[in-house]
Amino acid sequence: MVTLKQIASAVGVSSATVSRVLNFDATLSVTALTRQSIIETAEAMNYATPRNRNRTAPQRQPTKVALVHFLRPDQELADPYYVGLRLGIERRCAALQLEAVKVYHTDAMPDPKLLQAASGVIAIGMHDDAEVAWLKRHSRFLVFADFAAPDDEIDAVQSDRSLAMRKLLNALANMDYRRIGFIGWWDHSHAGQTVEWEERGLAYVAWMRKFGVFDPEICRLDRNTEESGYRLTKAILSQPSRPDALVAGNDNMAVGAYRAIHELGLRIPDDIAIASFNDISVAQFLNPPLSTVRLPSEEIGENAVDLLMERAAGREIAKRTILASRMIWRGSTRPPKAD
């Protein structure tokens, strides 16, 4: 390994001068010729700075990945989207011969030893600021899947749900739907102390207000369950002026909406159209099949593992990855118009 002293000896200057030149010290008073000689000598001798030596040093190969889920096991199993995301992580880990250890939320934070024993942590779903700080403190490397923390120094991979909502609403409007309702849910922090609009709901309201057609009577929020989809849809359809299309926050809620619409003797899409998000497997088997925005849950999981491996290999700059959504048109809406 070439040292500053060796470079200094070759050029005929002090080691301190070499150090200051290679660190681009603008206050150093040396001639341009001396500065050039030091730089060229360092390059010729293949000198590597301590920073670059650390980058090229062999890294310990990751062996175990901890998956920290914001849902309990029963909640995850009720939402096929998150099951798909976890399976994407586990499949990619298996391909790379990594052990995936699942850590689900309970009323308390997990044992930090579970995180510290892993080569890295993938945190699935939304976490509040305190949880983000806790995860960062106890993780060697940390990647968020399906959520981006406010701290832009943490890797994350997700879909842009707000953009997906705007794409869906623009498409529905282009199909000549003029009164579009929405059923969704509130986002709660893990501690239950904050309640916020979920981003698809926020994007819906913003789009409706932009065009001056927002009606709070056909925009309802509750919990993220099939039963909530049923109840909220019945409430919206009890209004004197019903919507001609209804957007559900996800396919689970859309299943509940189907049940409410059928009970009321209405036809899909003749009396009311339905569109949703996630494209879970059951969507294509509903009657009629459900038009839905495909959010790439399994690919999000796979990319989260890849980001973690890049970090372990020495990448220093945080990376945010956005995977595109894709509309799957089926029989619950009119056919899309040709571009």
Phi and psi in degrees as GROMACS dihedral restraints (atoms count N, CA, C in turn):
[ dihedral_restraints ]
;  ai    aj    ak    al  type     phi  dphi    fc
    3     4     5     6     1   -70.1    20    10
    4     5     6     7     1   138.9    20    10
    6     7     8     9     1  -111.5    20    10
    7     8     9    10     1   163.6    20    10
    9    10    11    12     1   -59.9    20    10
   10    11    12    13     1   -37.0    20    10
   12    13    14    15     1   -62.2    20    10
   13    14    15    16     1   -39.2    20    10
   15    16    17    18     1   -66.7    20    10
   16    17    18    19     1   -40.5    20    10
   18    19    20    21     1   -65.2    20    10
   19    20    21    22     1   -43.4    20    10
   21    22    23    24     1   -60.8    20    10
   22    23    24    25     1   -41.3    20    10
   24    25    26    27     1   -64.4    20    10
   25    26    27    28     1   -39.7    20    10
   27    28    29    30     1   -68.1    20    10
   28    29    30    31     1   -35.2    20    10
   30    31    32    33     1   -88.6    20    10
   31    32    33    34     1   -27.8    20    10
   33    34    35    36     1    89.2    20    10
   34    35    36    37     1    34.5    20    10
   36    37    38    39     1  -130.0    20    10
   37    38    39    40     1   178.7    20    10
   39    40    41    42     1   -81.3    20    10
   40    41    42    43     1   159.2    20    10
   42    43    44    45     1   -62.3    20    10
   43    44    45    46     1   -35.6    20    10
   45    46    47    48     1   -62.3    20    10
   46    47    48    49     1   -40.3    20    10
   48    49    50    51     1   -64.2    20    10
   49    50    51    52     1   -43.2    20    10
   51    52    53    54     1   -59.6    20    10
   52    53    54    55     1   -45.2    20    10
   54    55    56    57     1   -59.8    20    10
   55    56    57    58     1   -43.9    20    10
   57    58    59    60     1   -69.4    20    10
   58    59    60    61     1   -36.4    20    10
   60    61    62    63     1   -66.6    20    10
   61    62    63    64     1   -45.8    20    10
   63    64    65    66     1   -71.2    20    10
   64    65    66    67     1   -16.6    20    10
   66    67    68    69     1   -99.9    20    10
   67    68    69    70     1    12.5    20    10
   69    70    71    72     1    55.9    20    10
   70    71    72    73     1    46.8    20    10
   72    73    74    75     1   -76.8    20    10
   73    74    75    76     1   105.8    20    10
   75    76    77    78     1   -71.4    20    10
   76    77    78    79     1   -16.1    20    10
   78    79    80    81     1   -85.4    20    10
   79    80    81    82     1    -7.2    20    10
   81    82    83    84     1   -74.1    20    10
   82    83    84    85     1   130.7    20    10
   84    85    86    87     1   -98.9    20    10
   85    86    87    88     1    91.5    20    10
   87    88    89    90     1  -136.5    20    10
   88    89    90    91     1   159.9    20    10
   90    91    92    93     1   -71.3    20    10
   91    92    93    94     1   158.0    20    10
   93    94    95    96     1   -61.3    20    10
   94    95    96    97     1   -34.6    20    10
   96    97    98    99     1   -65.3    20    10
   97    98    99   100     1   -41.8    20    10
   99   100   101   102     1   -65.8    20    10
  100   101   102   103     1   -43.7    20    10
  102   103   104   105     1   -59.7    20    10
  103   104   105   106     1   -45.5    20    10
  105   106   107   108     1   -63.3    20    10
  106   107   108   109     1   -39.9    20    10
  108   109   110   111     1   -63.3    20    10
  109   110   111   112     1   -41.3    20    10
  111   112   113   114     1   -63.9    20    10
  112   113   114   115     1   -46.1    20    10
  114   115   116   117     1   -64.3    20    10
  115   116   117   118     1   -44.7    20    10
  117   118   119   120     1   -66.9    20    10
  118   119   120   121     1   -36.5    20    10
  120   121   122   123     1   -66.9    20    10
  121   122   123   124     1   -41.6    20    10
  123   124   125   126     1   -61.8    20    10
  124   125   126   127     1   -42.0    20    10
  126   127   128   129     1   -66.0    20    10
  127   128   129   130     1   -42.0    20    10
  129   130   131   132     1   -64.4    20    10
  130   131   132   133     1   -31.2    20    10
  132   133   134   135     1   -91.9    20    10
  133   134   135   136     1     4.6    20    10
  135   136   137   138     1    58.6    20    10
  136   137   138   139     1    42.1    20    10
  138   139   140   141     1   -69.6    20    10
  139   140   141   142     1   135.7    20    10
  141   142   143   144     1  -117.5    20    10
  142   143   144   145     1   131.1    20    10
  144   145   146   147     1   -67.7    20    10
  145   146   147   148     1   158.4    20    10
  147   148   149   150     1   -54.0    20    10
  148   149   150   151     1   -36.3    20    10
  150   151   152   153     1   -62.5    20    10
  151   152   153   154     1   -46.0    20    10
  153   154   155   156     1   -70.5    20    10
  154   155   156   157     1   -32.6    20    10
  156   157   158   159     1   -62.8    20    10
  157   158   159   160     1   -38.3    20    10
  159   160   161   162     1   -66.7    20    10
  160   161   162   163     1   -35.4    20    10
  162   163   164   165     1   -67.1    20    10
  163   164   165   166     1   -36.5    20    10
  165   166   167   168     1   -91.3    20    10
  166   167   168   169     1    -5.7    20    10
  168   169   170   171     1   -65.5    20    10
  169   170   171   172     1   144.3    20    10
  171   172   173   174     1   -61.7    20    10
  172   173   174   175     1   134.0    20    10
  174   175   176   177     1   -96.5    20    10
  175   176   177   178     1   150.0    20    10
  177   178   179   180     1   -70.5    20    10
  178   179   180   181     1   127.5    20    10
  180   181   182   183     1   -69.6    20    10
  181   182   183   184     1   124.7    20    10
  183   184   185   186     1   -60.5    20    10
  184   185   186   187     1   144.2    20    10
  186   187   188   189     1  -126.7    20    10
  187   188   189   190     1   -26.6    20    10
  189   190   191   192     1  -136.9    20    10
  190   191   192   193     1   134.4    20    10
  192   193   194   195     1  -121.0    20    10
  193   194   195   196     1   129.4    20    10
  195   196   197   198     1   -95.3    20    10
  196   197   198   199     1   128.8    20    10
  198   199   200   201     1  -102.7    20    10
  199   200   201   202     1   111.2    20    10
  201   202   203   204     1  -100.9    20    10
  202   203   204   205     1   112.8    20    10
  204   205   206   207     1  -100.2    20    10
  205   206   207   208     1   139.2    20    10
  207   208   209   210     1   -80.3    20    10
  208   209   210   211     1    -8.2    20    10
  210   211   212   213     1  -104.9    20    10
  211   212   213   214     1   156.3    20    10
  213   214   215   216     1   -76.2    20    10
  214   215   216   217     1   161.2    20    10
  216   217   218   219     1   -55.3    20    10
  217   218   219   220     1   -42.3    20    10
  219   220   221   222     1   -67.2    20    10
  220   221   222   223     1   -34.4    20    10
  222   223   224   225     1   -69.0    20    10
  223   224   225   226     1   -39.3    20    10
  225   226   227   228     1   -64.8    20    10
  226   227   228   229     1   -43.7    20    10
  228   229   230   231     1   -64.5    20    10
  229   230   231   232     1   -24.7    20    10
  231   232   233   234     1   -79.4    20    10
  232   233   234   235     1    -9.5    20    10
  234   235   236   237     1  -126.0    20    10
  235   236   237   238     1    97.9    20    10
  237   238   239   240     1   -57.9    20    10
  238   239   240   241     1   -24.2    20    10
  240   241   242   243     1   -59.4    20    10
  241   242   243   244     1   -47.0    20    10
  243   244   245   246     1   -75.3    20    10
  244   245   246   247     1   -27.0    20    10
  246   247   248   249     1   -63.1    20    10
  247   248   249   250     1   -44.6    20    10
  249   250   251   252     1   -62.1    20    10
  250   251   252   253     1   -39.5    20    10
  252   253   254   255     1   -63.0    20    10
  253   254   255   256     1   -46.3    20    10
  255   256   257   258     1   -63.3    20    10
  256   257   258   259     1   -41.1    20    10
  258   259   260   261     1   -63.1    20    10
  259   260   261   262     1   -34.9    20    10
  261   262   263   264     1   -62.7    20    10
  262   263   264   265     1   -41.1    20    10
  264   265   266   267     1   -63.9    20    10
  265   266   267   268     1   -48.7    20    10
  267   268   269   270     1   -65.2    20    10
  268   269   270   271     1   -37.7    20    10
  270   271   272   273     1   -66.2    20    10
  271   272   273   274     1   -41.8    20    10
  273   274   275   276     1   -67.8    20    10
  274   275   276   277     1   -38.3    20    10
  276   277   278   279     1   -62.3    20    10
  277   278   279   280     1   -42.4    20    10
  279   280   281   282     1   -62.8    20    10
  280   281   282   283     1   -39.6    20    10
  282   283   284   285     1   -64.9    20    10
  283   284   285   286     1   -30.9    20    10
  285   286   287   288     1   -96.1    20    10
  286   287   288   289     1     6.6    20    10
  288   289   290   291     1    60.2    20    10
  289   290   291   292     1    44.4    20    10
  291   292   293   294     1  -108.1    20    10
  292   293   294   295     1   142.0    20    10
  294   295   296   297     1   -84.6    20    10
  295   296   297   298     1   127.1    20    10
  297   298   299   300     1  -104.1    20    10
  298   299   300   301     1   120.5    20    10
  300   301   302   303     1  -109.9    20    10
  301   302   303   304     1   119.1    20    10
  303   304   305   306     1   -84.0    20    10
  304   305   306   307     1   131.7    20    10
  306   307   308   309     1  -127.9    20    10
  307   308   309   310     1   105.2    20    10
  309   310   311   312     1   -93.7    20    10
  310   311   312   313     1   155.7    20    10
  312   313   314   315     1   -73.9    20    10
  313   314   315   316     1   144.6    20    10
  315   316   317   318     1  -127.2    20    10
  316   317   318   319     1  -157.5    20    10
  318   319   320   321     1   -72.3    20    10
  319   320   321   322     1   -12.7    20    10
  321   322   323   324     1  -127.1    20    10
  322   323   324   325     1   163.6    20    10
  324   325   326   327     1   -68.7    20    10
  325   326   327   328     1   153.6    20    10
  327   328   329   330     1   -63.3    20    10
  328   329   330   331     1   165.1    20    10
  330   331   332   333     1   -65.0    20    10
  331   332   333   334     1   121.2    20    10
  333   334   335   336     1   -59.9    20    10
  334   335   336   337     1   -22.2    20    10
  336   337   338   339     1   -63.3    20    10
  337   338   339   340     1   -28.9    20    10
  339   340   341   342     1   -65.0    20    10
  340   341   342   343     1   -36.3    20    10
  342   343   344   345     1   -77.5    20    10
  343   344   345   346     1   -42.6    20    10
  345   346   347   348     1   -66.4    20    10
  346   347   348   349     1   -26.6    20    10
  348   349   350   351     1   -79.8    20    10
  349   350   351   352     1   -10.5    20    10
  351   352   353   354     1   -94.2    20    10
  352   353   354   355     1   156.5    20    10
  354   355   356   357     1   -71.6    20    10
  355   356   357   358     1   -25.1    20    10
  357   358   359   360     1  -168.5    20    10
  358   359   360   361     1   169.8    20    10
  360   361   362   363     1  -128.3    20    10
  361   362   363   364     1   133.3    20    10
  363   364   365   366     1  -111.9    20    10
  364   365   366   367     1   117.9    20    10
  366   367   368   369     1   -98.8    20    10
  367   368   369   370     1   122.6    20    10
  369   370   371   372     1   -97.7    20    10
  370   371   372   373     1   125.1    20    10
  372   373   374   375     1    85.1    20    10
  373   374   375   376     1  -175.4    20    10
  375   376   377   378     1   -73.2    20    10
  376   377   378   379     1   134.0    20    10
  378   379   380   381     1  -131.7    20    10
  379   380   381   382     1   144.0    20    10
  381   382   383   384     1   -78.9    20    10
  382   383   384   385     1   176.2    20    10
  384   385   386   387     1   -60.1    20    10
  385   386   387   388     1   -40.4    20    10
  387   388   389   390     1   -65.6    20    10
  388   389   390   391     1   -39.6    20    10
  390   391   392   393     1   -68.2    20    10
  391   392   393   394     1   -39.5    20    10
  393   394   395   396     1   -59.8    20    10
  394   395   396   397     1   -46.1    20    10
  396   397   398   399     1   -62.6    20    10
  397   398   399   400     1   -40.5    20    10
  399   400   401   402     1   -64.8    20    10
  400   401   402   403     1   -44.9    20    10
  402   403   404   405     1   -63.0    20    10
  403   404   405   406     1   -42.0    20    10
  405   406   407   408     1   -64.1    20    10
  406   407   408   409     1   -38.1    20    10
  408   409   410   411     1   -67.6    20    10
  409   410   411   412     1   -33.6    20    10
  411   412   413   414     1  -105.5    20    10
  412   413   414   415     1     6.5    20    10
  414   415   416   417     1  -112.7    20    10
  415   416   417   418     1   137.3    20    10
  417   418   419   420     1   -67.0    20    10
  418   419   420   421     1   -50.1    20    10
  420   421   422   423     1  -133.7    20    10
  421   422   423   424     1   142.8    20    10
  423   424   425   426     1  -134.3    20    10
  424   425   426   427     1   131.2    20    10
  426   427   428   429     1  -131.2    20    10
  427   428   429   430     1   136.1    20    10
  429   430   431   432     1   -98.8    20    10
  430   431   432   433     1   136.9    20    10
  432   433   434   435     1  -115.2    20    10
  433   434   435   436     1   124.8    20    10
  435   436   437   438     1    72.3    20    10
  436   437   438   439     1    22.8    20    10
  438   439   440   441     1  -166.7    20    10
  439   440   441   442     1   142.3    20    10
  441   442   443   444     1  -120.1    20    10
  442   443   444   445     1   118.1    20    10
  444   445   446   447     1   -68.2    20    10
  445   446   447   448     1   154.1    20    10
  447   448   449   450     1   -59.1    20    10
  448   449   450   451     1   -25.9    20    10
  450   451   452   453     1   -76.7    20    10
  451   452   453   454     1   110.3    20    10
  453   454   455   456     1   -79.3    20    10
  454   455   456   457     1     7.3    20    10
  456   457   458   459     1   -91.7    20    10
  457   458   459   460     1     3.9    20    10
  459   460   461   462     1  -109.8    20    10
  460   461   462   463     1   131.1    20    10
  462   463   464   465     1   -62.8    20    10
  463   464   465   466     1   148.6    20    10
  465   466   467   468     1  -156.0    20    10
  466   467   468   469     1   151.2    20    10
  468   469   470   471     1  -138.4    20    10
  469   470   471   472     1   134.4    20    10
  471   472   473   474     1  -163.5    20    10
  472   473   474   475     1   176.9    20    10
  474   475   476   477     1  -102.4    20    10
  475   476   477   478     1   154.7    20    10
  477   478   479   480     1   -88.4    20    10
  478   479   480   481     1    93.4    20    10
  480   481   482   483     1   -68.1    20    10
  481   482   483   484     1   -32.3    20    10
  483   484   485   486     1   -63.9    20    10
  484   485   486   487     1   -45.2    20    10
  486   487   488   489     1   -63.3    20    10
  487   488   489   490     1   -40.3    20    10
  489   490   491   492     1   -60.4    20    10
  490   491   492   493     1   -40.7    20    10
  492   493   494   495     1   -64.2    20    10
  493   494   495   496     1   -43.0    20    10
  495   496   497   498     1   -63.8    20    10
  496   497   498   499     1   -40.9    20    10
  498   499   500   501     1   -60.5    20    10
  499   500   501   502     1   -43.2    20    10
  501   502   503   504     1   -65.2    20    10
  502   503   504   505     1   -46.8    20    10
  504   505   506   507     1   -65.0    20    10
  505   506   507   508     1   -39.1    20    10
  507   508   509   510     1   -61.6    20    10
  508   509   510   511     1   -40.7    20    10
  510   511   512   513     1   -66.6    20    10
  511   512   513   514     1   -43.2    20    10
  513   514   515   516     1   -63.4    20    10
  514   515   516   517     1   -41.4    20    10
  516   517   518   519     1   -63.0    20    10
  517   518   519   520     1   -36.2    20    10
  519   520   521   522     1   -68.9    20    10
  520   521   522   523     1   -20.9    20    10
  522   523   524   525     1   -86.5    20    10
  523   524   525   526     1     5.4    20    10
  525   526   527   528     1    77.8    20    10
  526   527   528   529     1    20.8    20    10
  528   529   530   531     1   -78.7    20    10
  529   530   531   532     1   127.8    20    10
  531   532   533   534     1  -112.2    20    10
  532   533   534   535     1   -24.5    20    10
  534   535   536   537     1  -123.9    20    10
  535   536   537   538     1    99.3    20    10
  537   538   539   540     1  -111.2    20    10
  538   539   540   541     1   119.6    20    10
  540   541   542   543     1   -93.2    20    10
  541   542   543   544     1   173.5    20    10
  543   544   545   546     1  -146.9    20    10
  544   545   546   547     1   136.7    20    10
  546   547   548   549     1  -123.3    20    10
  547   548   549   550     1   131.0    20    10
  549   550   551   552     1  -152.0    20    10
  550   551   552   553     1  -152.6    20    10
  552   553   554   555     1  -147.0    20    10
  553   554   555   556     1   165.3    20    10
  555   556   557   558     1   -87.4    20    10
  556   557   558   559     1   144.6    20    10
  558   559   560   561     1   -92.5    20    10
  559   560   561   562     1   128.1    20    10
  561   562   563   564     1  -111.2    20    10
  562   563   564   565     1   141.4    20    10
  564   565   566   567     1   -69.0    20    10
  565   566   567   568     1   161.6    20    10
  567   568   569   570     1   -59.9    20    10
  568   569   570   571     1   -36.2    20    10
  570   571   572   573     1   -79.9    20    10
  571   572   573   574     1    -7.6    20    10
  573   574   575   576     1    75.5    20    10
  574   575   576   577     1    14.3    20    10
  576   577   578   579     1   -91.9    20    10
  577   578   579   580     1   -21.2    20    10
  579   580   581   582     1  -125.3    20    10
  580   581   582   583     1   145.8    20    10
  582   583   584   585     1  -129.8    20    10
  583   584   585   586     1   126.0    20    10
  585   586   587   588     1  -134.9    20    10
  586   587   588   589     1   161.0    20    10
  588   589   590   591     1   -69.2    20    10
  589   590   591   592     1   136.2    20    10
  591   592   593   594     1   -69.9    20    10
  592   593   594   595     1   150.6    20    10
  594   595   596   597     1   -64.4    20    10
  595   596   597   598     1   -30.0    20    10
  597   598   599   600     1   -65.4    20    10
  598   599   600   601     1   -38.5    20    10
  600   601   602   603     1   -65.3    20    10
  601   602   603   604     1   -41.8    20    10
  603   604   605   606     1   -61.4    20    10
  604   605   606   607     1   -42.1    20    10
  606   607   608   609     1   -66.7    20    10
  607   608   609   610     1   -36.6    20    10
  609   610   611   612     1   -61.5    20    10
  610   611   612   613     1   -49.8    20    10
  612   613   614   615     1   -61.5    20    10
  613   614   615   616     1   -44.1    20    10
  615   616   617   618     1   -61.4    20    10
  616   617   618   619     1   -42.5    20    10
  618   619   620   621     1   -65.1    20    10
  619   620   621   622     1   -44.9    20    10
  621   622   623   624     1   -63.8    20    10
  622   623   624   625     1   -41.5    20    10
  624   625   626   627     1   -68.9    20    10
  625   626   627   628     1   -33.8    20    10
  627   628   629   630     1   -58.3    20    10
  628   629   630   631     1   -37.7    20    10
  630   631   632   633     1   -99.7    20    10
  631   632   633   634     1     7.9    20    10
  633   634   635   636     1    68.4    20    10
  634   635   636   637     1    31.5    20    10
  636   637   638   639     1  -126.2    20    10
  637   638   639   640     1    16.8    20    10
  639   640   641   642     1   -71.0    20    10
  640   641   642   643     1   130.0    20    10
  642   643   644   645     1  -130.8    20    10
  643   644   645   646     1   109.6    20    10
  645   646   647   648     1   -62.6    20    10
  646   647   648   649     1   -18.4    20    10
  648   649   650   651     1   -70.4    20    10
  649   650   651   652     1   -21.3    20    10
  651   652   653   654     1  -114.7    20    10
  652   653   654   655     1    21.3    20    10
  654   655   656   657     1  -127.0    20    10
  655   656   657   658     1   107.2    20    10
  657   658   659   660     1  -126.9    20    10
  658   659   660   661     1   141.0    20    10
  660   661   662   663     1  -125.3    20    10
  661   662   663   664     1   146.7    20    10
  663   664   665   666     1  -154.9    20    10
  664   665   666   667     1  -132.3    20    10
  666   667   668   669     1   -94.6    20    10
  667   668   669   670     1   162.9    20    10
  669   670   671   672     1   -87.6    20    10
  670   671   672   673     1    76.3    20    10
  672   673   674   675     1  -142.4    20    10
  673   674   675   676     1   160.6    20    10
  675   676   677   678     1   -61.8    20    10
  676   677   678   679     1   -40.5    20    10
  678   679   680   681     1   -62.7    20    10
  679   680   681   682     1   -38.9    20    10
  681   682   683   684     1   -63.2    20    10
  682   683   684   685     1   -40.3    20    10
  684   685   686   687     1   -58.8    20    10
  685   686   687   688     1   -39.3    20    10
  687   688   689   690     1   -64.5    20    10
  688   689   690   691     1   -50.8    20    10
  690   691   692   693     1   -66.8    20    10
  691   692   693   694     1   -43.3    20    10
  693   694   695   696     1   -66.0    20    10
  694   695   696   697     1   -37.4    20    10
  696   697   698   699     1   -66.1    20    10
  697   698   699   700     1   -42.2    20    10
  699   700   701   702     1   -61.8    20    10
  700   701   702   703     1   -38.6    20    10
  702   703   704   705     1   -65.6    20    10
  703   704   705   706     1   -42.7    20    10
  705   706   707   708     1   -66.7    20    10
  706   707   708   709     1   -41.2    20    10
  708   709   710   711     1   -75.8    20    10
  709   710   711   712     1    -8.0    20    10
  711   712   713   714     1   -82.8    20    10
  712   713   714   715     1    -7.0    20    10
  714   715   716   717     1   -69.9    20    10
  715   716   717   718     1   148.6    20    10
  717   718   719   720     1   -57.7    20    10
  718   719   720   721     1   -36.5    20    10
  720   721   722   723     1  -112.5    20    10
  721   722   723   724     1    98.7    20    10
  723   724   725   726     1   -75.9    20    10
  724   725   726   727     1   152.6    20    10
  726   727   728   729     1   -71.1    20    10
  727   728   729   730     1   156.2    20    10
  729   730   731   732     1   -95.3    20    10
  730   731   732   733     1    -5.9    20    10
  732   733   734   735     1  -149.8    20    10
  733   734   735   736     1   149.5    20    10
  735   736   737   738     1  -132.5    20    10
  736   737   738   739     1   128.8    20    10
  738   739   740   741     1  -103.0    20    10
  739   740   741   742     1   126.6    20    10
  741   742   743   744     1  -100.8    20    10
  742   743   744   745     1   145.3    20    10
  744   745   746   747     1   -62.5    20    10
  745   746   747   748     1   -29.3    20    10
  747   748   749   750     1  -157.0    20    10
  748   749   750   751     1   174.4    20    10
  750   751   752   753     1   -66.4    20    10
  751   752   753   754     1   -30.6    20    10
  753   754   755   756     1   -59.8    20    10
  754   755   756   757     1   -46.9    20    10
  756   757   758   759     1   -66.8    20    10
  757   758   759   760     1   -33.0    20    10
  759   760   761   762     1   -63.8    20    10
  760   761   762   763     1   -35.5    20    10
  762   763   764   765     1   -60.8    20    10
  763   764   765   766     1   -43.7    20    10
  765   766   767   768     1   -63.8    20    10
  766   767   768   769     1   -37.7    20    10
  768   769   770   771     1   -63.7    20    10
  769   770   771   772     1   -41.0    20    10
  771   772   773   774     1   -56.1    20    10
  772   773   774   775     1   -46.7    20    10
  774   775   776   777     1   -61.2    20    10
  775   776   777   778     1   -42.9    20    10
  777   778   779   780     1   -64.5    20    10
  778   779   780   781     1   -42.6    20    10
  780   781   782   783     1   -65.0    20    10
  781   782   783   784     1   -43.7    20    10
  783   784   785   786     1   -64.3    20    10
  784   785   786   787     1   -39.0    20    10
  786   787   788   789     1   -62.8    20    10
  787   788   789   790     1   -33.1    20    10
  789   790   791   792     1   -82.5    20    10
  790   791   792   793     1     0.7    20    10
  792   793   794   795     1    75.9    20    10
  793   794   795   796     1    20.5    20    10
  795   796   797   798     1   -95.7    20    10
  796   797   798   799     1   156.9    20    10
  798   799   800   801     1  -108.9    20    10
  799   800   801   802     1   140.6    20    10
  801   802   803   804     1  -106.7    20    10
  802   803   804   805     1   125.7    20    10
  804   805   806   807     1   -99.0    20    10
  805   806   807   808     1     8.3    20    10
  807   808   809   810     1   -61.9    20    10
  808   809   810   811     1   -44.3    20    10
  810   811   812   813     1   -90.7    20    10
  811   812   813   814     1   -36.8    20    10
  813   814   815   816     1  -154.9    20    10
  814   815   816   817     1   133.7    20    10
  816   817   818   819     1   -90.0    20    10
  817   818   819   820     1   155.5    20    10
  819   820   821   822     1  -131.0    20    10
  820   821   822   823     1   136.5    20    10
  822   823   824   825     1  -140.2    20    10
  823   824   825   826     1   155.9    20    10
  825   826   827   828     1  -149.8    20    10
  826   827   828   829     1  -163.6    20    10
  828   829   830   831     1  -134.4    20    10
  829   830   831   832     1   150.3    20    10
  831   832   833   834     1   108.7    20    10
  832   833   834   835     1   -38.5    20    10
  834   835   836   837     1    57.2    20    10
  835   836   837   838     1    56.5    20    10
  837   838   839   840     1   -73.5    20    10
  838   839   840   841     1   166.4    20    10
  840   841   842   843     1   -60.5    20    10
  841   842   843   844     1   -32.7    20    10
  843   844   845   846     1   -70.7    20    10
  844   845   846   847     1   -18.7    20    10
  846   847   848   849     1   -58.0    20    10
  847   848   849   850     1   -39.0    20    10
  849   850   851   852     1   -77.5    20    10
  850   851   852   853     1   -10.1    20    10
  852   853   854   855     1  -104.7    20    10
  853   854   855   856     1    -0.4    20    10
  855   856   857   858     1   -70.1    20    10
  856   857   858   859     1   165.5    20    10
  858   859   860   861     1  -119.3    20    10
  859   860   861   862     1   104.6    20    10
  861   862   863   864     1   -78.5    20    10
  862   863   864   865     1   165.4    20    10
  864   865   866   867     1   -55.7    20    10
  865   866   867   868     1   145.4    20    10
  867   868   869   870     1   -88.1    20    10
  868   869   870   871     1   128.6    20    10
  870   871   872   873     1   -74.9    20    10
  871   872   873   874     1   129.1    20    10
  873   874   875   876     1  -152.5    20    10
  874   875   876   877     1   151.3    20    10
  876   877   878   879     1   -85.5    20    10
  877   878   879   880     1   121.2    20    10
  879   880   881   882     1   -81.0    20    10
  880   881   882   883     1   113.6    20    10
  882   883   884   885     1   -97.3    20    10
  883   884   885   886     1   124.0    20    10
  885   886   887   888     1   -77.1    20    10
  886   887   888   889     1    75.9    20    10
  888   889   890   891     1   -62.8    20    10
  889   890   891   892     1   -46.8    20    10
  891   892   893   894     1   -65.4    20    10
  892   893   894   895     1   -38.3    20    10
  894   895   896   897     1   -67.7    20    10
  895   896   897   898     1   -33.1    20    10
  897   898   899   900     1   -61.2    20    10
  898   899   900   901     1   -45.3    20    10
  900   901   902   903     1   -61.3    20    10
  901   902   903   904     1   -44.9    20    10
  903   904   905   906     1   -62.0    20    10
  904   905   906   907     1   -44.3    20    10
  906   907   908   909     1   -66.8    20    10
  907   908   909   910     1   -31.2    20    10
  909   910   911   912     1   -62.5    20    10
  910   911   912   913     1   -40.7    20    10
  912   913   914   915     1   -64.4    20    10
  913   914   915   916     1   -41.8    20    10
  915   916   917   918     1   -63.1    20    10
  916   917   918   919     1   -40.1    20    10
  918   919   920   921     1   -62.7    20    10
  919   920   921   922     1   -40.1    20    10
  921   922   923   924     1   -63.8    20    10
  922   923   924   925     1   -40.7    20    10
  924   925   926   927     1   -66.0    20    10
  925   926   927   928     1   -37.6    20    10
  927   928   929   930     1   -62.4    20    10
  928   929   930   931     1   -41.5    20    10
  930   931   932   933     1   -62.5    20    10
  931   932   933   934     1   -45.4    20    10
  933   934   935   936     1   -63.9    20    10
  934   935   936   937     1   -27.3    20    10
  936   937   938   939     1   -82.2    20    10
  937   938   939   940     1    -4.7    20    10
  939   940   941   942     1   118.6    20    10
  940   941   942   943     1    -0.8    20    10
  942   943   944   945     1   -62.5    20    10
  943   944   945   946     1   132.3    20    10
  945   946   947   948     1  -102.9    20    10
  946   947   948   949     1   -32.3    20    10
  948   949   950   951     1   -83.8    20    10
  949   950   951   952     1   130.5    20    10
  951   952   953   954     1   -64.9    20    10
  952   953   954   955     1   150.1    20    10
  954   955   956   957     1  -128.8    20    10
  955   956   957   958     1   134.4    20    10
  957   958   959   960     1  -113.3    20    10
  958   959   960   961     1   124.8    20    10
  960   961   962   963     1  -113.1    20    10
  961   962   963   964     1   127.6    20    10
  963   964   965   966     1  -112.5    20    10
  964   965   966   967     1   121.0    20    10
  966   967   968   969     1   -99.6    20    10
  967   968   969   970     1   137.5    20    10
  969   970   971   972     1   -71.9    20    10
  970   971   972   973     1   148.5    20    10
  972   973   974   975     1   -92.2    20    10
  973   974   975   976     1   162.7    20    10
  975   976   977   978     1  -143.5    20    10
  976   977   978   979     1   131.7    20    10
  978   979   980   981     1   -80.6    20    10
  979   980   981   982     1   130.4    20    10
  981   982   983   984     1  -110.4    20    10
  982   983   984   985     1   105.4    20    10
  984   985   986   987     1   -88.5    20    10
  985   986   987   988     1   127.8    20    10
  987   988   989   990     1  -132.9    20    10
  988   989   990   991     1  -159.6    20    10
  990   991   992   993     1   -79.3    20    10
  991   992   993   994     1    -3.3    20    10
  993   994   995   996     1   -81.3    20    10
  994   995   996   997     1    -4.3    20    10
  996   997   998   999     1  -134.0    20    10
  997   998   999  1000     1   169.3    20    10
  999  1000  1001  1002     1   -64.2    20    10
 1000  1001  1002  1003     1   155.8    20    10
 1002  1003  1004  1005     1   -63.3    20    10
 1003  1004  1005  1006     1   143.2    20    10
 1005  1006  1007  1008     1   -65.2    20    10
 1006  1007  1008  1009     1   148.7    20    10
 1008  1009  1010  1011     1   -75.2    20    10
 1009  1010  1011  1012     1   145.0    20    10
 1011  1012  1013  1014     1   -67.3    20    10
 1012  1013  1014  1015     1   142.0    20    10
